[in-house]
Amino acid sequence: MRILIAEDDAIIADGLARSLRQGGYAVDWAPNGLEADTALLTVSYDLLILDLGLPRLPGLDVLKRLRARSSSTPVLILTALDGTGDRVKGLDLGADDYMVKPFDLAELEARVRALTRRSAGTTPTIQCGQLTYDQVGRVAQIQGQTLDLSAREIGLLEILLARMGRLVSKDQLVDHLCGWGEEVSHNAIEVYVHRLRKKLETGGVKIATVRGLGYCLERPPGE
């Protein structure tokens, strides 16, 4: 999943980005409101983490423009301790959640998982044949045995599960798995898919390859 952090404090943004990338998310950073607005116009994000005190274009205006375009991208607001009025305005303008600075990274990551799960309209646990995926803990199991998945493989599995039974192109996988400045080729995507496929096949879960088009996590018969 791909996340945009709109935050002018480079230290906060870097800490957030590092933590989320370790969790398998693709992360972009916009240090001001204009750059954030431009990014939201050109890239499809699964979540926006939005500081309200942005230079060049205030965070509330970024949010207004986003919702004026009928975008349903989930928005998590970051705000100062004394910013009650701005928090209310943000929620009224269509933000989904907020956190007060300073915040706990573990709590922020939990809220990120909740917002992206809610946006996808899925339950905390997804079943695909013998595969069970816990979206809260981000743990995949086959017949009760936990799979040893890398952060990139978890991100790939989440994308395929969200589109189970539908074709996902390599370009779509790159867009959702990779942030700005990350060079990930189609060959690398093939490697990630190959590794994940081998681990899922132990439970009869199949990732089909549609040559020249992409991949599809097959929906088990009867589901």
Buried (B, 14 or more C-beta within 10 A) or exposed (E): BBBBBBBBBEEBBEEBBEBBBEBBBBBBBBBBBBBBBEBBEEEEBBBBBBBBBBEBBBBBBBBBBBBEEEBEBBBBBBBBEEBEEBBEBBBEBBBBBBBBBEBEEEEBBEBBBBBBBEBBEBEEEBEBBBBBBEBEEBBBBBEEEEBEBEEBBBBBBBBBBBBBEEEBBBEBBBBBBBBEEEEBEEEBBBEBBEBBBEBBEEBEBBBEEEEEEBBBBBEBEEE
